[in-house]
Amino acid sequence: MNDASLYSLLATRERPSDRSPNDEEIIAGLCAAQAEISPKYFYDLQGSALFERITGLPEYYPTRTEMAIMSEYAGDIAGSIGDGATLIEFGAGNCEKARALCALIEPKCFVAVDIASDFVRDAANGLRCTYPALDIHVVSADLEDEIELPADVPRGQRLGFYPGSSIGNFEPEQALRLLRRIRGLLGEGGALLIGVDLVKDEAVLEAAYNDAAGVTAAFNLNVLRHLNRLIGSDFDLRDWRHRAFFNRAKSRIEMHLDAAVDARVGWLGGKRFFRRGEDIHTENSYKYALGDFARMLELAGFAQQFCWTDPKQWFAVFLARV
């Protein structure tokens, strides 16, 4: 029996009539020759809480480095943006970075866009307590799809805010498409403030995704628990191990879940057998050179650019105008 015939016996994906498009996407990924799960499925309530813990870990430099840049160059950033903008944060999460930016630029309107709608809605309610006069909207959206803003969100002077280097989770061609969609949302006269993780020493990169406390491992494994709820699968988390490494040829951190034993995984209408050592690819995090990301912004339709970095050039914050 050849590999293709064996594969057809081990992975099935019949479609029940009540299956959602997200279910179809998940199952297609699990049934692919190289099994994969989109990183957007990390962010159920537990996954979102675990990620917040990751951002405070000593090995995880992106959050504190970006915040240090924003603090060091706060005056320059505020002067380049101006007051009274409509602030739109993509992947808003706990809204803490938006909270700091609101204090800096005093926007009239804030829109939190995130796939984890329950988590971000709670965060936005906390922001209302700090800024009671701020007009706040929450939009539940997948950044891979078109994003529709409420009709009453002002169209002028829109500032997109995409911190945390989350743009690195997308393949470069997907990242370019997302930047073009964001440009369309911002409209003429809009601008984008975006954080980008830069290429650096491999040991620093790998430590950030393999923390000693095992929080990133728990975050990675939690996606299987989330899938069990979404598609009725029966992943046993004890059968899987976290693995993360830097792929230098592709300039990206990769996260995988490796089968520690032979594991049969079933879901409504299908199943797959994973041999011990076989893996599921769960995330990429691309690391950019400054010039490469500047060119991507240009290709997406952003013209004038400002860039601020930390002294080690581990991270960059770009402000690019439409």
N, C-alpha and C positions, 0 to 999 in steps of 0.2 A: 504493500500500500504506500503510495507516495504521500508527501507532506500535505498537499492540497486536499487529498481524500481524507486523511486523518483529521485535518483542520475542520472539514465539513461535518464530521461526526461529533467533534468536541464543542463547537460553538453554534448555537441556533438562536434565531431571533424572530420567531413568528410574531405577528402584530395583532394583539387583541384590539377590539374596536375602540376601547376607552383609553388607549395609550396616548399620552401627550407628546408634542414635539420635543420637549426636554427629555422625556423618557426615551424617545427614539434616538436622540443624540447620545445619551448615556450608553444605551445598549449597543449602538453602532460602534462606539469607542471600545467597549469591552470585547466586542466580537472581531475587532480589527486584528490583523496578523501581529502587529505591535499594539497590544492593548493600551488604551489611554483613557484618562478622565480629565475633562476640562477643569482648570483650577478655579473656575467660578463656583464649582460645587463644594469648595472648601468652606464656603461662608454661610453655613447655618448658624444658629445662635451660639452653639458651642464652639464651632470653628472660628467665628468672629471674636469670641472671648479669648480663645487660645492665641489668635494672631495679636491681639492687644498685649498679651503677655510676652510674645516674641519681641515686640518692638522695644521692650525694656530690658532685654537680655544683654549682658556685657559683650557677647560675641556679635550681636546684631547692630552693626554700625549705621545702616542707612537712616533710621529715624532720627537719632541724635545728631548725626552729621548734617542732615538737611535742616533740622531745627536750628543748629548753630549757624548755618549759612543765613537762614532767614533772620536770625537775631542780629548777626554781625552787620548785615547789609540792609536792615529794616528801613532806614532812611532813604537809601537809594531805590529800593523796591517800591516803597510808598510814593516817592516822588515820580517814578516812572509810570505808576498806575493812576494816581489821582484818587480823589474821594468820590463817593456817591455811585459807584458801579453796581451793576447786578452781578453778584458773585455766584458762579455755578461750579460746584465741586463734583468731580467725577470720581466714583469710588469713595464716597464721603466717610464711610466707617463710623468712628466715634465722634467725628466733627471737631476734634481737638485742634487740628491744624487750621481749620476754618475759623475756629474761635480766636486763635491768635491773629489770623489775617484780618478778621473783622475789626479787632482793636486797632489795627494798623491803618486800614483804608476806609473804615466806616461805610460799608455798602448800604444801599437802601433796600436791597432785596437779596435773599440767599436761597439758592436751590441746591438741595442735597440729592445727588443721583447715586443710587447704589442698588445692587441686586439683592442684598440682605435687607429687605424693606423693614422688617420688625426691629432689627438692631438699630438701623439708622434713624428710624422714627423716634425711638426712645432718646437717641443722642440729640436729635433736633429739638425735642421737647426741653432738654436740658439747656440748649442754646437759647431758647425763648426766655428762659428765666434770667439769663445774663443780659440779653438784648431784647427787652419787651417791645420796643418800637420797630424792630426789624421784621420785615415781611418775609416769612419763611415757608418754603414749599419742600415737600419730599416727593421724589419721583422714583418709583421702583422700575429699574431698567437693566437689561443686559447690555453691556457696552459693545458687544459684538453685533447688536441689532441697531436699527434706527431708534433715536431717542426723541420722544415728543415731550416738549415742555408745556406746562399749563398756559392757556391763552392769555392770562393776565400777567405773565412774567414780562417785564419791560424789555423791549427790543434794542434799545440804545445802550451803549457803553457796557457791553457784557464782558466780564472777565471769567474765562475758564480757569479752573484750578485743578490740577491733576498731580498731587504730591506723591511722595513715597516710592517713586520709580516703578509704579505698577505698569507703566507702558512697556516695561521689559518682559512682562508675562506674555506678550503677543509676539508671534513671528513677525519679522521686519515688514513683510508686505501687509500683514494684518494691522500692524502698528500704523503704517502709512495710511491705510484706509480709515482707521479710527481718527487719526489726526485730521483727515479731510472732512469727516463727518462733524467733528468738533468745530472746525473752521466754519462749516455751514451753519451750525447752531449759533455761533458767536456773531455772525453777520459783519457787515462793513463797520470798521471802527472798533471791532472787538480785539481782545488780546488773550493770550494763554500763558499762564504761569505753571510751569511743569518741572517736576523733579526727575533727574536721570542718574542712575547708578553708572559709575565709570569703571573701565577695566583697571584692575589693580593686581597685587600679589595674590597668587592662587591660594596660598594658605589662609589669607584673610577672608577671601571669598568663601572657601569651603567651611571654615569655622562658623561663619554666620548662618549656615544652613545645617549645621551639625552641632548644635549647642550641647554643652555638658549636662544640662538639666533635662534634656530630652523633650523640651516643649515643642520644637519643630517636628520631631518624630510623632508626638501625639497629635499635632495639627495635621500632619500628612495622613496618619491612620484614621483620623476622624472622618475623612471623606468617605471611607467605606461604610461607616455607621450612617452617614447622611444618605448614601445610595440605598442602603437597606430600607430606609423609610420612603425614599422617592420611588423606587421601582420594585420594592418587595424582594430584594435580593437577600441572600443569606451569608454574606461575608462574615467569617469569623476573624476578628482582628488579631487573635493570637497566632494566626497562620501567616502573618505578613510582617515584614521588616522595612523600616525607613532606610533609604539610601539617597545621598545627595553628593554631587561632584561637579567640578568645573570642566566643561567641554571646551577646551581651548580653540579647537578648529572652528567652532560655531560661536565662540565668545559668549557662552551662556552657562549658568548654573542649571543643572537638570535635577529634578526630584523624581524618585521612583519608589514604588512599593514592590519588594521582592517576595515571592512565595517562599516561606521557610520550610514548607512541606508540600507534597502533592495535594492540591486543593480543588475540589469540585464546587463551583459556585452556580447557584440557580437563581432564577427570577421568573416572574409570571410570563410564561410563554417561551422560555429559553434557558440555556445553561452554557457553561464553559468549564473545561478542565484545564487547570494551570499546573504544569509540572514544577517541582521544587527548583527554585532558581529563576523561573520565568518571572517577568516583571510587568507592572503597569506603570506607564509614564504619566505622572500627575502634574508636573509643572516645569516650565522653562522660565528663566529670568535672565534676559539678555543684558549684557554690560557693554556700554558704548564708548567709543572715543568721542571727544568733544566735537571734532570736525564732522564726523559721520552723523551725529544727531542733528547738528546745525543744518546739514544738507537735507536731512529728512524733513525738517520743519519747512525748508524752502520748497521742497517738492509738494508738501501738503498745502501750500499757499500762504504761508506766513513769511512776512518780509523782514522788517526791522527786528533785530534781536539784541537782547542783553543777556549776559551770562555771568553768574557768580559761582565760585567754587570755594571749597575749604582749602587750607594750606597744603594738604597732602594730595589734593585733586582726586579724592575718593568719590566725590559726588558733585553734581552740578544742578543749579536752578536756572532755568531759561525763562525769559519773558519775551514772547514773540507776538508781533502785531499782525493782524489780518491785512 
